[in-house]
């Protein structure tokens, strides 16, 4: 018997990177997976791969920062797959301007909406399923930037990921005796497409030494497949070798700065 057979999982940001690897692994473990993201094409491609392996997947594009979209999303999961057993809040977004001196209010709000507000909306939407049956797992992929923020991720990203980590602790403290497991995964630098938006995108050799999406997927799998009596509240996963990021940090410091402020 597969470890997640008969369970339904929602994975956000499932089209690329960590979300794609997480969704594929949960499906291989027997879960029926709702693939959520902004773009339908990569979700459809992953769904076809999962089905080809005998798994179950549905494609549900949505803007998870909007309450109406989240409600429609969960309604669709109920219709197509049933009650939600596992929610993986994986979707993330970083700002292009990293220094708090220069970041606009609009960009700050956009980063918090994706990394924090969406986590709140989705978690709230699946609580009735989980609390009503006294079982369920909510896993949020935060970041080591939550505990060690710097200019690589930027001011908004670190703040949002820290708030999401705090929110998961709130869920754990509030609902653990109702059968809800709330867990936070804290990856270090991970080789995903989001790195292409860095002030200095890392070279291929640098990315090869980073955490890989499949590594994070295995961490999520561990949390999701443990017996219901056990919860991992936080799990950090980082590259073994630490690279020199001093040059990256200096470049990041001046992204978005007015011309007359730059050195």
N, C-alpha and C positions, 0 to 999 in steps of 0.2 A: 504493500500500500504506500502511495506517495504521501509525504509528510503533510501536504496542504490539500489533499483530496477533499472535495466537497466544500471548500471555502471560497469566498469571493473577495477579491482584492481590487482596490483602486490605486493606480500609480499615476501621479502627476509628473509632467515633464517627461513623458514616456517615449518621445520621439527620437531622442538622441542621448548620448552620454550615459550618466549614471542611471537615469530613469529607464532607458532602454534595456540596460543590463539587468536592472532590478526586475522589471516586468517579465523579461524572458526567463529569469531564474525562478521566479515565483510560479510562472506557468509550468515550467519543467517539474516543479515540485507538486503539481496537481491543482493549483488554484485557477479558478476562472478569473481572468484579469480584465478590468476596464482600463483601457489605454487613454489617458487624458493628455492633451497638449493643445497648442495654438494652431498647429498646421496638420491637416488631415493626411497629407501624403506620407510622411515618415511613420505615422501611426498605422496606416493601412499596410505599409510594407512589413512592419513588425508583426502585425496581426496575421498576415499571410504566413510568415515564418513559424509563428506559434501554432497555427492550425495545421501546417504541414507536418509538425511534430506530434500531432494528435491532441494539442491543447485547445483551450477555449479562450477567446479574446473578443472583446467588442471595442469599437473605435468611437470615442466620444470627445470631439474637439470642443473646447469651452474656454471662456475667459474666467478663470477661477478667482479673479479679484472682484467679481460681481456676484452678489447674493442670488439674484434671479438665475444666473447661469449655473451656479452651484446647486441650487434646488432642482433645476431641470436635469442636471447631470445625475444626481443621486436618484431622482425619480426614474431615469432611464436605466440605471443599474438595477434598481428594484424590478423593473419590468423585464429586463433581459437576463439578469443573472440571479436576482434574489437579494436578501439582506447582506449588508457589508460586514465582513469579518475582519478585514485588514485595510487600513488606509496608510499609504506611503506618501507623505508630503515631501516630494522631491523637487518640484519646480523651483527654479531660482533665477535671480536676475541681479546683475551688478551695474553700477553706474559707470558712465564713461569718464566723468569727473570724479576724482578720488579724494582730493583734498577738501576738507570741510570749509576752507576759506572760499572756495570757488563754486561749489555745487549749488545748483538752483533748487528752489523749493519744489518745483515740478519733478525734477529728477529724483530728489530725496523721497518724495511721496510715492513715485513709481516703484522704487526699490522696496520700500516698506510694504507696499500693497502686495507685491508678488511673494516676498519672503515671509511676511507676517500675517497680513490680513487674509490672504488665501488660506493659510494654515488654520486660522480661527474659523473661517467660514466653512471649510470642509470638515473640520473636526466637529463643529457644532452640528453639521448636517447629518453625520453618521452616529452621533451619540445615542439617538433613540434606538437604533438597531442594536448597538452594543450593550447599553444599559438595560434595555428590555429583555435581553437574553442572558445578561450577566456574563458576557464574554466578548472580547474584541481587542484588537491591537492597533494603536496609532503610532506610526514611526515617522519622525520628521528628520530629514537630512539637513542638518544645520551646517556648521563649519567650525574648524579650529579658530577662525576669525572671530567667533563668538567669545572666545576666552583670551585671544591674543590678537586684537585688531591692529591693522597697520594699513599702509598705503597700497599694498598689493590688492586687497579687496576693496578698500575705501571706507570712508566714514559711514555711509548709509548701509552698506552691506554688512559690516561688522555689527552695527547697532541692531539691524533687523534680525540677523542670525542669533544674536544674544537674546533678543526678545522672544524669538521662537523657541529657543532652549528653555527660557523661563516659563513660557506658556505650557510646554510639555511637562515641566516639573509641577506646575499647577494642576494639570490633568491627573498626573500620578497621585499627588497628595489628596486630591478631592475624590477621585473615583476608583482608587485601587480596590477598595472593599466592595465595590459593585462589579468586580470582574474585569475592569478596563486596565489594559497594559499600555502605558505611554512611555515611549523611548525616543531618545535623541541620538543620532549618529553624527559624529563630529569628524569629518574628513579633513585632512590637510590638503596640500596642493594635489589636485587630481587632474589627470590628462583628459579634459573634456573640451568640446568646442568653445566653451565660454572663455577659454584662454586666448582665443583669437582676438578677443576684444580688449586685451590688456594693452597698456601703454607701450610695452615691448613684449609682443607675443613670444613665449619661450620657444627655443629651437627644438627640433625633433629629439635630439639626444637628451635634452633636459626633460622632455616629457616622458621619455622611456623610463626614467628613474623615479617618476612620480607615482603616487597611488593611481591605479587604473580603475575604470568604471566597474569592471568585474570584481575588483577587490571590495568596493563599497557594496556591491550587490550581495556578496557573501556575508558581509556584516549584517545587512538587512535580513537576509535569509536566516541567520542564526537567531536573531531576535524574534522573527515571525514563527519559527518552527520549534522553539522551546516549549515544553509542556506549559499549559495555562497557569500552573501553580507558580511559575517562575518568570520574572521580568528583568531584563537588563535596562536600567533606566538611562544610562549614558554609555556610549562606546566611542572611543577616539581611535582613529586609524590614520596613520601618517607615514610619509616616506621614511625609509630607514636612513637614507643619506640626506643630509641637509645641504642645500645648495646656497651659493652666495647670491643674495638678492639685493645687495646694496645698490647696484646700478639701476635695477628695476625700480627700487624705491625712490631714487632721485628723479628719474624720468617721470614717475607717477606724481610726484610732488607738484609738478608744474602743469599737468594736464588741465586745460580749461582756464588757466590763469590769463589775465589781460596782458597784452604785449608789454606794457610799460612796467609790469610787475616781475617779468621773467628775468633771470640772471643773464 
